[in-house]
Amino acid sequence: MKVQIVNKSAYPTPAYATEKSAGMDLKANIDTPIVLGPLERAMVPTGLYIALPDGTEAQIRPRSGLAAKHGISVLNAPGTVDADYRGEVKVILVNLSNDPFTVNPGERIAQLVVARYEKVEWDEVDVLDETERGEGGFGSTGRV
Protein backbone atom coordinates (compact mmCIF):
# COMPACT_ATOMS: atom_id res chain seq x y z
CA MET A 1 0.00 0.00 0.00
CA LYS A 2 1.38 3.41 -0.91
CA VAL A 3 1.09 6.14 1.73
CA GLN A 4 2.20 9.70 1.13
CA ILE A 5 4.48 11.11 3.83
CA VAL A 6 6.14 14.47 4.46
CA ASN A 7 9.07 14.06 6.80
CA LYS A 8 9.99 17.36 8.47
CA SER A 9 11.83 15.59 11.28
CA ALA A 10 15.57 15.40 11.80
CA TYR A 11 15.41 11.61 11.38
CA PRO A 12 14.96 9.06 8.59
CA THR A 13 11.45 8.16 7.45
CA PRO A 14 10.05 5.31 9.61
CA ALA A 15 10.70 1.82 8.29
CA TYR A 16 9.93 -1.74 9.31
CA ALA A 17 12.69 -3.21 11.51
CA THR A 18 12.18 -6.74 10.16
CA GLU A 19 10.46 -8.32 7.19
CA LYS A 20 7.46 -9.39 9.29
CA SER A 21 7.14 -6.35 11.56
CA ALA A 22 3.60 -4.97 11.79
CA GLY A 23 4.64 -1.52 13.00
CA MET A 24 7.27 1.11 12.40
CA ASP A 25 8.95 3.02 15.22
CA LEU A 26 8.16 6.71 15.63
CA LYS A 27 10.87 8.98 16.99
CA ALA A 28 10.63 12.04 19.20
CA ASN A 29 11.31 15.06 16.99
CA ILE A 30 12.33 17.38 19.79
CA ASP A 31 15.28 19.74 20.32
CA THR A 32 15.63 19.23 24.06
CA PRO A 33 14.76 16.30 26.35
CA ILE A 34 11.32 16.07 27.92
CA VAL A 35 11.16 14.80 31.50
CA LEU A 36 7.95 12.98 32.35
CA GLY A 37 7.38 12.69 36.07
CA PRO A 38 5.21 9.92 37.52
CA LEU A 39 1.69 10.08 36.01
CA GLU A 40 2.65 13.00 33.78
CA ARG A 41 1.86 13.09 30.08
CA ALA A 42 3.13 15.03 27.09
CA MET A 43 2.30 15.37 23.41
CA VAL A 44 5.53 14.52 21.63
CA PRO A 45 5.91 15.66 18.02
CA THR A 46 7.28 13.32 15.34
CA GLY A 47 7.75 15.76 12.47
CA LEU A 48 5.72 13.41 10.25
CA TYR A 49 2.66 14.24 8.14
CA ILE A 50 0.80 11.49 6.29
CA ALA A 51 -2.04 11.06 3.78
CA LEU A 52 -3.61 7.66 4.23
CA PRO A 53 -5.74 5.91 1.60
CA ASP A 54 -9.50 5.82 2.19
CA GLY A 55 -10.54 2.89 4.34
CA THR A 56 -7.33 2.93 6.40
CA GLU A 57 -6.17 4.38 9.69
CA ALA A 58 -2.79 4.69 11.36
CA GLN A 59 -2.73 3.31 14.89
CA ILE A 60 -0.24 4.78 17.37
CA ARG A 61 0.72 2.03 19.82
CA PRO A 62 3.07 1.79 22.80
CA ARG A 63 6.50 0.24 22.39
CA SER A 64 6.62 -2.92 24.47
CA GLY A 65 10.16 -2.28 25.74
CA LEU A 66 9.32 1.20 27.06
CA ALA A 67 6.16 -0.13 28.69
CA ALA A 68 7.78 -3.18 30.31
CA LYS A 69 11.04 -1.57 31.42
CA HIS A 70 9.96 1.99 32.22
CA GLY A 71 6.14 2.14 32.48
CA ILE A 72 5.90 4.46 29.47
CA SER A 73 2.78 4.07 27.34
CA VAL A 74 0.62 5.85 24.80
CA LEU A 75 -2.20 7.42 26.80
CA ASN A 76 -4.97 6.91 24.23
CA ALA A 77 -3.62 3.57 23.01
CA PRO A 78 -4.15 2.93 20.31
CA GLY A 79 -4.30 6.48 19.07
CA THR A 80 -5.96 6.83 15.68
CA VAL A 81 -4.83 8.95 12.75
CA ASP A 82 -7.76 9.24 10.34
CA ALA A 83 -7.35 9.19 6.56
CA ASP A 84 -8.44 12.82 6.24
CA TYR A 85 -6.08 14.23 8.92
CA ARG A 86 -3.20 16.27 7.52
CA GLY A 87 -1.59 17.66 10.66
CA GLU A 88 1.59 16.49 12.35
CA VAL A 89 1.49 13.02 13.87
CA LYS A 90 2.03 13.45 17.61
CA VAL A 91 2.22 10.86 20.37
CA ILE A 92 0.58 11.31 23.76
CA LEU A 93 3.09 9.64 26.08
CA VAL A 94 2.30 8.91 29.72
CA ASN A 95 4.61 7.82 32.52
CA LEU A 96 2.82 5.15 34.56
CA SER A 97 5.85 4.41 36.72
CA ASN A 98 6.96 5.89 40.04
CA ASP A 99 10.16 7.31 38.54
CA PRO A 100 10.83 10.25 36.22
CA PHE A 101 11.54 9.27 32.61
CA THR A 102 13.48 11.37 30.12
CA VAL A 103 12.45 11.34 26.46
CA ASN A 104 15.51 12.26 24.42
CA PRO A 105 15.62 13.74 20.91
CA GLY A 106 15.39 10.95 18.34
CA GLU A 107 14.26 8.35 20.87
CA ARG A 108 11.87 5.66 19.61
CA ILE A 109 8.66 6.47 21.47
CA ALA A 110 5.83 4.52 19.81
CA GLN A 111 4.87 2.30 16.92
CA LEU A 112 2.74 3.19 13.92
CA VAL A 113 0.59 0.46 12.35
CA VAL A 114 -1.52 1.14 9.26
CA ALA A 115 -4.70 -0.93 9.17
CA ARG A 116 -7.80 -1.25 7.04
CA TYR A 117 -11.23 -0.87 8.61
CA GLU A 118 -14.84 -1.34 7.62
CA LYS A 119 -17.55 1.31 7.79
CA VAL A 120 -20.77 0.09 9.36
CA GLU A 121 -24.35 0.83 8.50
CA TRP A 122 -26.51 0.42 11.61
CA ASP A 123 -29.44 -1.99 11.36
CA GLU A 124 -31.66 -0.97 14.27
CA VAL A 125 -33.58 -3.91 15.76
CA ASP A 126 -35.55 -4.51 18.95
CA VAL A 127 -33.77 -7.72 20.01
CA LEU A 128 -30.38 -9.29 19.25
CA ASP A 129 -29.95 -12.97 18.44
CA GLU A 130 -29.06 -15.28 21.35
CA THR A 131 -25.56 -16.71 21.81
CA GLU A 132 -24.07 -19.15 24.30
CA ARG A 133 -22.05 -16.32 25.85
CA GLY A 134 -24.98 -13.93 26.10
CA GLU A 135 -24.21 -10.87 28.21
CA GLY A 136 -21.10 -12.37 29.80
CA GLY A 137 -18.10 -10.09 29.53
CA PHE A 138 -15.24 -8.57 31.48
CA GLY A 139 -13.63 -11.87 32.42
CA SER A 140 -16.75 -14.00 32.42
CA THR A 141 -15.13 -16.70 30.25
CA GLY A 142 -12.46 -17.40 32.88
CA ARG A 143 -9.02 -16.23 33.85
CA VAL A 144 -6.99 -18.62 31.73
N, C-alpha and C positions, 0 to 999 in steps of 0.2 A: 504494500500500500504506500503510495506517495503522500507525504505530508510536507507542506511548505513550512519553512522555519526561517526566522530572522534571528541571528545570534549576535546580540549586542554585548555579550559577556566577554570577559577577559580569557575565557577558556574554550577548548574545542567543543564542537557540537556534540551533544550526548550520543553515545553509541552503545550497542549491546556488548557486554563483557565477554559472553560466550555465545556459541552458535545457538544454544537453546534457551538463552535468557528471555524472560518475558518482559522485563523492565530495563530501562536505562537510567543510570544515576544522574541526578540533578545536582549541580554544584552551587554553593553560595557565592553569588556575584556581589561581594561586598568589599569595601576598601579597608575597613578596620574590623577587628573581631567583635562579635556580639556575645556578651555573657548573659546566659539564661540562668537565673536563680531557680531554686526549687519552686515548682508550680507556675513559673513564668512562661510566657509565650511571646513569640515575635514573628512578624511576617518577613520572611527572608527572600529577597529578590534573586532571580536566576539569570536575568538578562536575556531570556528567551521569549519569543513571540511565535505562535503557531497558528496555522489555518488548517483545521481538521476537515476531512471529508464528511459530508452529510451521513448521518447514521453512526457516527463514531464519537467517542469521548476520550479524553486523556484523564487517567486516574493518577492522582498523586498519593503515593503510599509510603509508609515508613520504611526505613532501611532496618533490616533485622539486627544487624550488628550494633547500630546505635541504640536500638530499643533494648536489646538484651544486656549490653555492657554498660550503658549509661542512662537508661530510662528516657531516652529522647524519642518522641513520636511526632506524627503529624496529627494536629489537634482534630481536624475534621476528616480523619481517615475513613475511606479514601476521599480526598478532595476531587472534585470534578471540574474539568475544563471543558466547556461546551464547544460545539463545532462553530458557533457564531461569535465566540469571544476572540477579540484581537488584542487585548492588553497583555502586559507582561505576566508570565507565569511566575507566581510567588508561592512559597511554601509556608504554611502556618506551623511552625515548630513549637513544641511544648516540652518542658523539662518535668518529667514525672518522678524524678529522683529526689533525694534529700541533699544533693550536692550541686553546686554551681557547675555549669557546663559552658565551655567556650566554643562558639562556632567560628572557625577561622576562614579567611578568604579562600575560595576554591575548594572548601571541604565538601565531600559528598554528603548531602543532607536528606535526600529522599529518592524514590524511584518514580519514574513515569511509565505507565502502561497504557497503550492505546487499545481500546476495545470497541467492538460493535455493540449496538443495543437495538432493541425493538421498540417501536412506538405502540402504545396500546390504544384501543378504542373500547371504552367502558360499555359493558352490556349489563345494564341495571336489571336485577332480578329481586324477587322477594325472599328466596331461600336458596342456599348453596347446596350442592350435592353432598351426600354423606361420605365420609372416609373412615377407615379404621382408626386413624389418629384423632380425628375430630378436632376439638378445641385445644388439645394438648400442645403445649409449647414451653419454652423457657426451661428446658431440662427434663421435660416430662418423659422422654424416651430413654432416660437412664444416664448415668454418669460416664459409662465406658462406651 
